[in-house]
Amino acid sequence: MKTIKFISILIVTLLFSSCVRDSDIFDIVESIDAPTNISADFFITQDNTGLVKITPNGEGVTQFEIYFEADNNEFATIGIGESVERTYSEGNYQVKIVGLSLNGNATEVLQPLVVSFLPPENLVATIENDPTNNFQINVSATADYATMFEVYFGDVENEEATPLMVDETISHVYEEIGVYDVTVIAISGIDGAIQITETISILNPLQLPIDFEDASLDYSFVDFGNVISIVVDNPDISDNNQSQRVGQSIKPANAEVWGGSYLELDDPIDFSSLVNLGVKVWSPQSGIIVKLKVENATNPDIFYESDLVVNSANAWEELNFDFSGADLTQEYHQVVIFFDFGNSGTDATYYFDDIKLVQSDSEVFESFEDFEGAAPIFTEFGNIGSTQVISNPNPGGINNTDNTAQLDNAVGSEVWGGTFFELTNQVIDFAGVKRIRFKSYSPFEGKVVKLKLENADASVTHEVDMMTSVANSWELLTYDFIDAPDAQYTRVVVFYDFGNVGDGSLYLFDEMEVGEGALVSTSPPLTIENFEGVEPAFVEFGGIEPPIVIPNPDVSGVNTTATSVSQLKTSGSQTWAGSFFEVESPLDLNNYNNISVMTNVPSTGAVIKLKLENSDASIVHEVDLLSTVSNEWEQLVYDFSDAPAADYTRIVIFFDFGNPGDDSIYYYDEFQLTN
């Protein structure tokens, strides 16, 4: 009858509050979940009477049933916020607390109750800082003969005790950092309570990740070289950085070329699993060097630094600094950041944010077949139909390419039927990320797609199975080849719906990629221009002098050719000044993905930008590298694997990009396509 009464109360309430249909009322009632977080607090009088006050708690409860002993049916019914008293004789009990919801759904728990007429002994309190919240502690306690415990957390005047039941853990969150006395009192059914007081420290250590959003943290920068860094409001809240607060670094006109700032962490950086640091940066100009350095707190000779170049101006971008070369047996507490390293201050303002450990950028993939160029020669087996390159019949989602491969799993084909093609001018020789992935389109989900690799004579093979997870939609299938034997794999075999007889379904696959370091070119480097024959027609821009071909000024090291190009970057020439020349045939970026060039420059750390353009400059792609030596030849290798497909015929080179000319002379030579 009590459930009917509850429902009646709800119906009356709804009728008076709004116009509600009867069916809606009962739908609402029936949808109410069962109560949660059911528990009870026990308060025992310390007078040998065994009188215990029971106060139940819970969420989604309209009333409670308290079974004083779980193994009998004697109970009391009370409402929310009410208590019930019971006199117990000395002993151990299980009290059953039942929480009832409005529709009669019930949740019950058993809670131990100890009634002792002996004073508590052997009190042990466990007070621990919470691993996920620096301001929270978790408290539990044990004591012989204790019926319950009371806890005082020490952060409020005239504090009321918080009850702690036997076998229970309670938590408390402090408002501020500081030192607090936490007192735990053990109580039984007789006067003679005992207590323990422990002093705990609430700290909020500065440690990675740093996002500048926590007002309780001390983001006090140590500046040097006349640079000034503080925390400010984000001046450019955008999709690339939604943070409200960021670091700001001003490099005044009198700042040193090595000026910067650092934060000292309370705990050393944990490089045990991740060895790269990501930092979001905002710069008023692209092409500048951002140096990130980690340093030991007490020994400045223990450090490691990494340089990266800003690619975008007036926009947030994330730079990924590789610290794998550091001595990771050492401790690094200081994180040091330098903007426009190597150049004096110009009153520029830079911003940075979200300093954190991140995955290495080495988790990237190289394309070995995208079906956009010359189609590979497919060989079918097991009576499947043809495999051919066709126009993408289902562009959208993750795949909007022009072409794709199509496999016809012909009716009656063998359960092991499939297709393969041979790699040309390259092999898969796993050295980096041992994974292969491609985009797949299947008319069914739950089909096995087997990928197999074979070496030239099929004496070494390895295969991995994946399942389609969607139907009639492109998805990315990623295969783990971590267990593949060491070999040079040249044959790629694909099976769709492996294990089932063919039913005439058509499957699509595209954009086949392998983890970086696995794709090895078997094509020798191809010379683009070595300046030993007919001199190309150079075109200069930005106010620099025309390039000239001269005798090699330093026939040594990696470059012993007879001639090279001299480029004078005239004093006052533009920061973007450079030159270009045209090649007769488009660069072969299908079989090659890198371009190398020999350079000889007067200083290290200079940005040397290489840019490719098609004939009308409607499609371009550029890559930046830094000089690492001065006044000697070095070979710079530029990765153009991300360049859009185009017929590139123009090669543009910029020296000390981002800085005006100062009459420095730069030399370059030996342009080659490589892998």
C-alpha positions as CSV (number, residue, x, y, z in Angstrom):
1,M,0.0,0.0,0.0
2,K,2.9,2.4,0.7
3,T,3.9,2.3,-3.0
4,I,0.4,3.2,-4.1
5,K,0.5,6.1,-1.6
6,F,3.8,7.4,-3.1
7,I,2.4,7.3,-6.6
8,S,-0.8,9.0,-5.5
9,I,1.2,11.9,-4.1
10,L,3.1,12.2,-7.4
11,I,-0.1,12.2,-9.4
12,V,-1.7,14.9,-7.2
13,T,1.5,17.0,-7.5
14,L,1.5,16.7,-11.3
15,L,-2.1,17.5,-11.6
16,F,-1.8,20.7,-9.6
17,S,1.4,21.8,-11.4
18,S,0.4,21.2,-15.0
19,C,-1.8,19.5,-17.5
20,V,-0.4,16.0,-17.8
21,R,-2.0,12.9,-19.4
22,D,-2.5,9.9,-17.2
23,S,-0.3,7.8,-19.4
24,D,2.5,10.4,-19.1
25,I,2.2,10.3,-15.3
26,F,2.7,6.6,-15.2
27,D,5.5,6.7,-17.8
28,I,7.3,9.2,-15.6
29,V,6.8,7.1,-12.5
30,E,8.0,3.9,-14.1
31,S,11.1,5.5,-15.5
32,I,12.5,6.4,-12.1
33,D,15.7,4.6,-11.3
34,A,16.4,2.6,-8.2
35,P,18.1,4.6,-5.3
36,T,21.9,4.8,-5.2
37,N,24.7,5.4,-2.6
38,I,22.8,3.9,0.2
39,S,24.6,3.9,3.6
40,A,24.0,4.8,7.3
41,D,25.7,6.6,10.1
42,F,25.8,4.9,13.5
43,F,26.0,7.0,16.7
44,I,26.4,4.9,19.9
45,T,26.0,6.4,23.4
46,Q,29.1,6.0,25.5
47,D,27.2,4.8,28.7
48,N,27.1,1.0,28.5
49,T,23.5,1.1,27.4
50,G,24.1,-0.1,23.8
51,L,21.8,2.7,22.5
52,V,22.5,3.3,18.8
53,K,21.0,6.1,16.6
54,I,20.9,5.1,13.0
55,T,20.7,7.8,10.3
56,P,20.4,6.5,6.8
57,N,21.6,8.3,3.6
58,G,21.1,7.8,-0.1
59,E,20.2,9.4,-3.4
60,G,16.9,9.0,-5.2
61,V,15.2,7.8,-2.0
62,T,11.7,8.7,-0.7
63,Q,11.9,6.6,2.5
64,F,14.1,3.9,4.1
65,E,13.5,0.6,5.8
66,I,16.0,-0.2,8.6
67,Y,16.4,-3.9,9.4
68,F,18.2,-3.8,12.8
69,E,19.6,-7.3,12.2
70,A,19.9,-8.5,8.6
71,D,18.9,-12.1,9.6
72,N,15.4,-11.2,11.0
73,N,12.4,-9.2,9.7
74,E,12.2,-6.6,12.4
75,F,12.5,-3.2,10.7
76,A,11.5,0.5,11.0
77,T,10.3,2.8,8.2
78,I,11.6,6.4,8.3
79,G,11.8,9.3,6.0
80,I,14.6,11.3,4.5
81,G,16.7,13.1,7.2
82,E,15.1,11.1,10.0
83,S,16.9,8.7,12.4
84,V,15.8,5.7,14.4
85,E,17.2,4.4,17.7
86,R,17.8,0.8,18.8
87,T,19.3,-0.7,21.9
88,Y,21.7,-3.5,21.2
89,S,23.5,-5.9,23.4
90,E,27.3,-6.2,23.0
91,G,28.3,-7.9,19.8
92,N,28.8,-7.7,16.0
93,Y,25.8,-7.0,13.7
94,Q,24.9,-6.6,10.1
95,V,22.3,-3.8,9.7
96,K,20.4,-3.8,6.4
97,I,19.4,-0.4,5.0
98,V,16.8,-0.5,2.2
99,G,16.3,2.7,0.1
100,L,12.9,3.0,-1.7
101,S,12.3,5.2,-4.7
102,L,9.0,6.8,-5.6
103,N,7.9,3.9,-7.7
104,G,8.9,1.3,-5.1
105,N,12.2,0.3,-6.7
106,A,14.5,-0.7,-3.9
107,T,18.3,-0.8,-3.2
108,E,19.7,-2.5,-0.1
109,V,23.1,-2.6,1.5
110,L,24.5,-4.4,4.6
111,Q,26.6,-2.3,6.9
112,P,28.6,-3.8,9.9
113,L,27.8,-2.5,13.4
114,V,30.1,-3.2,16.4
115,V,28.6,-2.7,19.8
116,S,31.3,-2.9,22.4
117,F,31.3,-2.1,26.1
118,L,35.1,-2.1,26.2
119,P,37.0,1.1,25.4
120,P,38.7,1.2,22.0
121,E,42.3,0.1,21.7
122,N,45.0,0.0,19.0
123,L,43.7,2.9,16.9
124,V,45.3,3.2,13.5
125,A,44.3,6.0,11.2
126,T,45.2,6.0,7.5
127,I,45.3,9.5,6.0
128,E,46.4,9.7,2.3
129,N,46.6,12.4,-0.3
130,D,44.3,11.6,-3.2
131,P,46.3,10.7,-6.4
132,T,43.9,12.6,-8.6
133,N,43.3,15.8,-6.6
134,N,46.1,17.5,-4.8
135,F,43.5,19.2,-2.4
136,Q,41.8,16.0,-1.3
137,I,42.6,13.5,1.5
138,N,41.1,10.1,2.0
139,V,40.6,8.8,5.6
140,S,40.0,5.4,7.0
141,A,40.6,3.9,10.5
142,T,40.7,0.7,12.5
143,A,40.6,0.1,16.3
144,D,39.7,-2.8,18.5
145,Y,36.3,-2.6,20.1
146,A,35.5,0.6,18.1
147,T,31.8,1.1,17.0
148,M,32.5,4.2,14.9
149,F,35.0,7.0,14.4
150,E,34.8,10.8,14.3
151,V,37.1,12.9,12.1
152,Y,38.1,16.5,12.4
153,F,39.9,17.8,9.3
154,G,41.2,21.0,11.0
155,D,40.3,23.6,8.4
156,V,37.1,25.1,9.9
157,E,36.6,26.9,13.2
158,N,34.1,25.3,15.6
159,E,34.2,22.3,13.3
160,E,31.6,19.6,13.7
161,A,32.8,16.0,13.6
162,T,32.4,14.0,10.5
163,P,31.3,10.4,11.2
164,L,33.4,7.6,9.9
165,M,31.9,4.1,10.0
166,V,33.8,0.8,10.4
167,D,35.3,-0.4,7.1
168,E,34.5,2.9,5.5
169,T,36.7,5.5,3.8
170,I,35.7,9.2,3.7
171,S,37.2,12.0,1.7
172,H,37.6,15.7,2.3
173,V,38.6,18.5,-0.1
174,Y,40.5,21.5,1.3
175,E,40.0,25.0,-0.1
176,E,43.6,26.1,0.1
177,I,47.1,24.7,0.3
178,G,48.5,24.6,3.8
179,V,49.3,22.5,6.9
180,Y,46.4,20.9,8.8
181,D,45.9,18.8,11.9
182,V,43.6,15.9,11.2
183,T,42.1,14.2,14.3
184,V,40.5,10.7,14.3
185,I,38.6,9.6,17.4
186,A,37.6,6.0,18.0
187,I,34.3,5.5,19.9
188,S,32.7,2.5,21.5
189,G,29.6,2.0,23.8
190,I,31.5,3.1,26.9
191,D,33.2,6.3,27.9
192,G,36.9,6.0,27.0
193,A,37.3,7.2,23.4
194,I,40.9,7.4,22.1
195,Q,42.2,9.7,19.3
196,I,45.1,10.3,17.0
197,T,46.1,13.6,15.5
198,E,48.3,13.7,12.3
199,T,49.6,16.8,10.6
200,I,49.2,16.7,6.8
201,S,50.4,19.1,4.1
202,I,48.1,20.1,1.3
203,L,50.4,21.1,-1.6
204,N,49.6,21.9,-5.2
205,P,53.0,21.1,-6.9
206,L,53.9,22.7,-10.2
207,Q,54.4,19.8,-12.5
208,L,53.6,18.8,-16.0
209,P,51.2,19.3,-17.7
210,I,51.2,23.1,-17.4
211,D,48.2,24.9,-18.8
212,F,48.3,28.2,-16.7
213,E,44.6,27.8,-15.7
214,D,45.1,26.9,-12.0
215,A,45.0,30.1,-9.9
216,S,46.4,28.3,-6.9
217,L,49.7,27.4,-8.7
218,D,52.8,29.6,-8.6
219,Y,53.7,30.3,-12.2
220,S,56.7,32.5,-11.3
221,F,59.0,32.7,-14.3
222,V,62.7,33.2,-13.9
223,D,63.7,35.5,-16.8
224,F,67.2,36.1,-18.2
225,G,68.7,38.0,-21.1
226,N,66.2,40.9,-20.6
227,V,63.2,38.8,-21.6
228,I,60.0,39.2,-19.6
229,S,57.5,36.4,-19.1
230,I,54.2,36.4,-17.3
231,V,50.7,34.7,-17.4
232,V,48.0,36.6,-19.2
233,D,44.6,36.1,-20.8
234,N,44.7,34.2,-24.1
235,P,44.8,36.9,-26.8
236,D,43.7,34.6,-29.6
237,I,41.1,32.0,-28.4
238,S,40.6,29.8,-31.4
239,D,40.0,26.2,-32.4
240,N,43.8,25.5,-31.9
241,N,43.8,26.8,-28.4
242,Q,40.6,27.3,-26.3
243,S,42.6,28.1,-23.1
244,Q,41.6,31.2,-21.1
245,R,45.2,31.8,-19.7
246,V,48.5,31.4,-21.4
247,G,52.2,32.3,-20.9
248,Q,53.4,35.6,-22.5
249,S,57.1,36.2,-23.4
250,I,58.2,39.7,-24.5
251,K,61.6,40.0,-26.1
252,P,62.5,43.7,-25.9
253,A,64.8,45.4,-28.3
254,N,67.6,45.2,-25.7
255,A,67.1,41.4,-25.1
256,E,70.0,39.1,-25.7
257,V,70.0,36.6,-28.6
258,W,69.9,33.9,-25.9
259,G,67.2,35.6,-23.7
260,G,64.5,33.4,-22.4
261,S,62.6,32.3,-19.3
262,Y,62.1,29.1,-17.3
263,L,59.7,27.5,-14.8
264,E,61.0,25.2,-12.0
265,L,58.9,22.2,-11.4
266,D,58.3,20.8,-7.9
267,D,58.8,17.2,-9.3
268,P,61.2,16.1,-12.0
269,I,59.8,15.4,-15.5
270,D,58.8,11.8,-15.8
271,F,60.4,10.7,-19.0
272,S,59.8,7.0,-18.3
273,S,57.1,6.4,-20.9
274,L,57.0,9.6,-23.1
275,V,60.1,11.5,-24.2
276,N,58.6,14.3,-26.3
277,L,57.4,17.6,-24.9
278,G,54.6,19.4,-26.7
279,V,54.1,23.2,-26.5
280,K,51.5,25.4,-28.1
281,V,53.1,28.6,-29.4
282,W,51.9,31.9,-31.0
283,S,54.4,34.1,-32.8
284,P,53.9,37.3,-34.8
285,Q,56.1,35.8,-37.5
286,S,56.9,32.4,-39.0
287,G,60.4,31.0,-39.5
288,I,61.7,31.8,-36.0
289,I,63.5,29.3,-33.8
290,V,61.8,28.2,-30.6
291,K,64.3,26.4,-28.3
292,L,63.0,24.2,-25.5
293,K,65.5,23.1,-22.9
294,V,65.2,20.9,-19.8
295,E,67.8,21.4,-17.0
296,N,68.8,19.9,-13.7
297,A,67.7,22.0,-10.7
298,T,71.2,22.1,-9.1
299,N,73.7,21.3,-11.9
300,P,73.3,23.5,-15.0
301,D,75.8,21.3,-16.8
302,I,73.0,18.6,-16.9
303,F,70.6,19.7,-19.6
304,Y,69.2,18.9,-23.1
305,E,67.7,21.2,-25.6
306,S,65.7,20.9,-28.8
307,D,65.0,23.4,-31.6
308,L,62.0,23.8,-33.8
309,V,60.8,26.4,-36.3
310,V,57.5,28.2,-36.2
311,N,55.5,27.5,-39.3
312,S,52.6,29.9,-38.9
313,A,52.4,33.6,-38.1
314,N,49.7,35.1,-35.8
315,A,48.2,31.7,-35.1
316,W,48.5,29.0,-32.5
317,E,50.4,25.8,-33.5
318,E,51.7,22.9,-31.4
319,L,55.4,22.1,-31.6
320,N,56.6,18.6,-30.6
321,F,60.1,18.6,-29.2
322,D,62.1,15.4,-29.1
323,F,64.1,14.7,-25.9
324,S,64.9,11.1,-26.6
325,G,68.6,12.1,-26.9
326,A,68.7,13.4,-23.3
327,D,70.4,11.4,-20.5
328,L,67.2,10.1,-19.0
329,T,68.9,8.8,-15.9
330,Q,69.2,12.4,-14.7
331,E,66.5,14.6,-13.2
332,Y,65.2,17.6,-15.0
333,H,63.2,20.2,-13.0
334,Q,63.5,23.3,-15.1
335,V,61.7,23.9,-18.4
336,V,63.3,26.7,-20.3
337,I,61.8,28.4,-23.4
338,F,63.6,30.8,-25.9
339,F,61.8,32.6,-28.7
340,D,63.6,33.7,-31.9
341,F,66.7,32.1,-30.5
342,G,69.9,33.5,-32.0
343,N,68.5,36.9,-32.8
344,S,68.4,40.1,-30.6
345,G,65.1,41.2,-29.3
346,T,62.7,43.3,-31.5
347,D,60.0,44.2,-29.0
348,A,58.0,41.2,-30.2
349,T,55.5,39.5,-28.0
350,Y,55.2,35.7,-28.1
351,Y,52.7,33.3,-26.3
352,F,52.9,29.7,-25.2
353,D,50.7,27.2,-23.5
354,D,50.0,23.5,-22.7
355,I,53.5,22.3,-21.9
356,K,53.1,18.5,-21.6
357,L,54.5,15.1,-22.4
358,V,53.2,13.9,-25.7
359,Q,53.6,11.0,-28.2
360,S,56.5,11.2,-30.5
361,D,55.9,12.5,-34.0
362,S,57.6,9.3,-35.2
363,E,54.2,7.7,-35.1
364,V,53.6,8.8,-38.7
365,F,53.0,6.8,-41.8
366,E,54.5,6.8,-45.3
367,S,52.3,6.2,-48.3
368,F,53.4,3.2,-50.5
369,E,50.4,3.1,-52.8
370,D,47.5,5.5,-53.2
371,F,46.4,4.4,-56.7
372,E,46.6,8.0,-58.0
373,G,49.5,7.4,-60.4
374,A,50.4,4.4,-62.5
375,A,48.2,1.5,-61.4
376,P,50.1,-1.5,-60.0
377,I,49.8,-4.9,-61.7
378,F,47.3,-7.0,-59.7
379,T,47.4,-10.8,-59.6
380,E,44.3,-12.5,-58.5
381,F,44.0,-16.0,-57.1
382,G,41.4,-18.4,-55.8
383,N,38.9,-17.6,-58.6
384,I,38.1,-14.1,-57.4
385,G,37.1,-11.5,-60.1
386,S,39.3,-8.7,-61.3
387,T,41.1,-6.1,-59.2
388,Q,41.3,-2.7,-60.8
389,V,41.9,1.0,-60.1
390,I,38.6,2.9,-60.7
391,S,37.3,6.4,-59.9
392,N,36.3,6.6,-56.3
393,P,32.6,5.6,-56.4
394,N,31.9,6.7,-52.8
395,P,33.8,9.9,-52.0
396,G,33.2,11.3,-48.5
397,G,34.0,10.7,-44.9
398,I,37.7,9.9,-44.5
399,N,38.4,9.3,-48.2
400,N,37.9,11.9,-50.9
401,T,40.6,10.8,-53.2
402,D,40.0,10.6,-57.0
403,N,40.9,6.9,-57.4
404,T,40.7,3.7,-55.5
405,A,41.3,0.0,-55.9
406,Q,38.3,-2.3,-56.3
407,L,38.2,-6.0,-55.6
408,D,35.4,-8.2,-57.0
409,N,34.9,-11.2,-54.7
410,A,33.3,-13.3,-57.5
411,V,30.5,-15.7,-56.8
412,G,32.0,-19.1,-55.9
413,S,35.5,-17.9,-55.4
414,E,37.6,-19.8,-52.8
415,V,37.4,-19.0,-49.1
416,W,41.1,-18.0,-49.5
417,G,40.7,-16.0,-52.7
418,G,42.6,-12.7,-52.9
419,T,44.8,-10.3,-54.8
420,F,48.3,-9.0,-54.6
421,F,50.7,-6.5,-56.2
422,E,54.4,-6.0,-56.1
423,L,56.1,-2.8,-54.9
424,T,58.4,-1.1,-57.4
425,N,61.5,0.8,-56.5
426,Q,61.0,0.2,-52.8
427,V,60.6,-2.5,-50.2
428,I,59.0,-2.7,-46.7
429,D,61.8,-3.3,-44.2
430,F,60.4,-2.6,-40.8
431,A,62.6,-0.3,-38.7
432,G,60.2,2.1,-37.1
433,V,56.5,1.8,-36.4
434,K,55.6,-1.7,-37.3
435,R,52.1,-1.0,-38.6
436,I,50.3,-0.8,-41.9
437,R,47.0,0.9,-42.5
438,F,44.7,1.5,-45.4
439,K,41.2,2.9,-46.0
440,S,38.6,0.2,-46.7
441,Y,35.0,0.2,-48.0
442,S,32.8,-2.8,-47.4
443,P,29.1,-3.5,-48.0
444,F,29.1,-5.4,-44.7
445,E,30.4,-5.1,-41.2
446,G,32.0,-8.0,-39.4
447,K,34.0,-9.3,-42.5
448,V,37.6,-10.5,-42.1
449,V,40.1,-8.4,-44.1
450,K,43.4,-10.2,-44.1
451,L,46.6,-8.4,-45.0
452,K,49.7,-10.4,-45.9
453,L,53.3,-9.4,-46.7
454,E,55.8,-11.6,-48.6
455,N,59.4,-11.1,-49.5
456,A,60.6,-11.6,-53.1
457,D,60.5,-15.4,-53.1
458,A,57.7,-15.8,-50.5
459,S,60.1,-17.6,-48.2
460,V,59.2,-15.1,-45.4
461,T,55.6,-14.1,-44.9
462,H,53.5,-12.5,-42.2
463,E,49.7,-11.9,-42.1
464,V,47.3,-10.0,-39.8
465,D,43.5,-10.1,-39.7
466,M,41.2,-7.1,-39.1
467,M,37.4,-6.9,-39.1
468,T,35.3,-4.4,-40.9
469,S,33.3,-2.4,-38.3
470,V,30.9,-0.4,-40.6
471,A,29.0,-1.1,-43.7
472,N,28.8,1.1,-46.8
473,S,31.3,3.6,-45.4
474,W,35.0,4.3,-45.5
475,E,37.0,3.2,-42.4
476,L,40.7,3.1,-41.6
477,L,42.0,-0.4,-40.9
478,T,45.3,-0.5,-39.0
479,Y,47.4,-3.7,-38.9
480,D,50.0,-4.4,-36.2
481,F,53.0,-6.1,-37.7
482,I,55.1,-6.1,-34.5
483,D,55.6,-9.9,-34.8
484,A,56.6,-9.8,-38.4
485,P,60.0,-11.5,-39.1
486,D,62.8,-9.3,-40.3
487,A,62.8,-9.3,-44.0
488,Q,62.5,-7.1,-47.1
489,Y,58.8,-7.4,-48.1
490,T,58.0,-6.6,-51.7
491,R,54.5,-8.2,-52.2
492,V,51.3,-6.9,-50.6
493,V,48.4,-9.4,-50.5
494,V,44.8,-8.4,-49.7
495,F,41.9,-10.8,-48.9
496,Y,38.3,-9.7,-48.3
497,D,35.7,-11.8,-46.4
498,F,38.5,-14.3,-45.8
499,G,37.1,-17.7,-44.8
500,N,33.9,-17.5,-46.8
501,V,33.0,-18.4,-50.4
502,G,32.8,-15.4,-52.7
503,D,29.3,-13.9,-53.1
504,G,30.0,-11.3,-55.8
505,S,30.4,-8.4,-53.4
506,L,32.6,-5.5,-54.4
507,Y,35.2,-4.1,-51.9
508,L,37.3,-1.0,-52.1
509,F,40.7,-0.2,-50.6
510,D,42.9,2.9,-50.9
511,E,45.7,5.0,-49.3
512,M,48.0,2.2,-48.2
513,E,50.6,3.4,-45.7
514,V,53.4,1.9,-43.6
515,G,54.9,3.1,-40.3
516,E,57.8,5.5,-40.7
517,G,61.2,3.9,-41.1
518,A,59.8,0.8,-42.8
519,L,59.7,2.0,-46.4
520,V,63.1,1.7,-48.1
521,S,63.7,3.0,-51.6
522,T,65.5,0.7,-54.0
523,S,65.9,3.6,-56.4
524,P,69.3,5.3,-56.4
525,P,69.3,9.1,-55.8
526,L,68.3,11.0,-58.9
527,T,70.3,14.2,-59.7
528,I,68.1,17.2,-60.3
529,E,70.8,19.8,-60.8
530,N,74.6,19.7,-60.0
531,F,75.6,23.0,-61.7
532,E,78.4,21.2,-63.6
533,G,76.9,21.7,-67.0
534,V,74.7,24.3,-68.6
535,E,73.9,26.9,-66.0
536,P,70.2,27.2,-65.2
537,A,68.4,30.6,-65.6
538,F,68.2,31.9,-62.0
539,V,65.5,34.4,-60.9
540,E,66.1,36.3,-57.7
541,F,63.5,38.3,-55.7
542,G,63.3,40.4,-52.5
543,G,66.3,42.6,-53.2
544,I,69.1,40.1,-53.2
545,E,71.9,39.7,-55.7
546,P,71.5,37.1,-58.6
547,P,73.0,33.7,-57.8
548,I,76.1,32.8,-59.7
549,V,77.9,29.5,-60.4
550,I,81.5,29.6,-59.2
551,P,84.3,27.2,-58.4
552,N,83.6,25.2,-55.3
553,P,85.0,27.5,-52.5
554,D,85.6,24.5,-50.1
555,V,86.4,21.3,-51.9
556,S,86.2,19.0,-48.8
557,G,83.9,16.9,-46.6
558,V,80.6,15.9,-48.2
559,N,81.1,18.0,-51.3
560,T,84.1,17.7,-53.5
561,T,82.4,18.8,-56.8
562,A,84.1,21.3,-59.0
563,T,81.5,24.1,-59.0
564,S,78.7,25.3,-56.8
565,V,76.3,28.3,-56.5
566,S,77.1,31.5,-54.6
567,Q,74.2,33.5,-53.2
568,L,74.8,37.0,-51.7
569,K,71.9,38.1,-49.4
570,T,72.3,41.8,-49.8
571,S,72.2,44.0,-46.7
572,G,68.7,45.3,-46.3
573,S,67.1,42.7,-48.6
574,Q,63.7,41.3,-47.5
575,T,63.3,38.7,-44.9
576,W,61.7,36.5,-47.6
577,A,64.3,37.1,-50.3
578,G,65.4,34.1,-52.3
579,S,65.9,32.8,-55.8
580,F,64.6,30.0,-58.0
581,F,65.3,28.0,-61.2
582,E,63.2,25.8,-63.4
583,V,63.7,22.1,-64.4
584,E,62.8,20.7,-67.7
585,S,60.7,17.7,-66.4
586,P,58.4,17.6,-63.4
587,L,60.0,16.2,-60.3
588,D,59.3,12.5,-59.7
589,L,57.6,12.6,-56.3
590,N,55.8,9.3,-56.9
591,N,59.0,7.3,-56.6
592,Y,60.9,9.8,-54.4
593,N,59.7,11.7,-51.4
594,N,62.8,13.6,-50.3
595,I,65.0,16.3,-51.9
596,S,68.6,16.8,-50.7
597,V,70.8,19.8,-51.2
598,M,74.4,20.6,-50.2
599,T,74.7,23.9,-48.3
600,N,77.5,25.9,-46.8
601,V,76.5,28.9,-44.6
602,P,78.3,31.2,-42.3
603,S,76.3,30.4,-39.1
604,T,74.4,27.6,-37.5
605,G,70.6,27.8,-36.7
606,A,69.8,29.7,-39.9
607,V,66.4,28.7,-41.5
608,I,66.9,27.4,-45.0
609,K,63.6,27.1,-46.7
610,L,63.1,24.9,-49.8
611,K,59.9,25.4,-51.8
612,L,58.4,23.6,-54.9
613,E,56.0,25.2,-57.3
614,N,54.2,24.0,-60.4
615,S,54.4,26.0,-63.6
616,D,51.9,28.7,-62.7
617,A,52.6,28.6,-58.9
618,S,49.0,27.6,-58.2
619,I,50.3,24.6,-56.2
620,V,53.2,25.0,-53.9
621,H,54.8,23.2,-50.9
622,E,57.6,24.3,-48.7
623,V,59.8,22.7,-46.0
624,D,62.1,24.4,-43.5
625,L,65.4,23.1,-42.1
626,L,68.1,24.6,-39.9
627,S,71.8,24.8,-40.7
628,T,73.7,22.7,-38.1
629,V,77.3,23.6,-39.0
630,S,79.0,26.8,-40.1
631,N,81.5,27.4,-42.9
632,E,81.5,23.8,-44.1
633,W,79.4,21.7,-46.4
634,E,76.4,19.7,-45.0
635,Q,73.7,17.8,-46.8
636,L,70.1,18.9,-45.9
637,V,67.4,16.4,-46.7
638,Y,63.9,17.9,-47.1
639,D,60.8,15.6,-46.7
640,F,58.2,16.4,-49.4
641,S,56.1,13.3,-48.8
642,D,53.2,15.6,-47.7
643,A,53.4,17.7,-50.9
644,P,50.1,17.8,-52.8
645,A,50.1,15.9,-56.1
646,A,51.3,18.2,-58.9
647,D,53.9,18.6,-61.7
648,Y,56.5,20.6,-59.8
649,T,59.0,22.3,-62.1
650,R,60.3,25.3,-60.0
651,I,62.7,25.0,-57.1
652,V,62.9,28.0,-54.8
653,I,65.5,28.4,-52.0
654,F,65.7,31.0,-49.2
655,F,68.6,31.5,-46.9
656,D,68.3,32.8,-43.3
657,F,64.5,33.0,-43.9
658,G,62.7,35.4,-41.6
659,N,65.7,37.8,-41.2
660,P,66.7,40.7,-43.5
661,G,69.9,40.4,-45.5
662,D,73.2,41.4,-44.0
663,D,75.6,40.8,-46.9
664,S,76.2,37.2,-45.9
665,I,77.2,34.8,-48.7
666,Y,75.6,31.3,-48.9
667,Y,76.6,28.4,-51.1
668,Y,74.5,25.5,-52.4
669,D,75.0,22.5,-54.7
670,E,73.8,19.0,-55.7
671,F,70.1,19.0,-55.7
672,Q,68.9,15.3,-55.7
673,L,65.7,13.3,-55.4
674,T,66.2,10.7,-52.7
675,N,64.3,8.5,-50.3
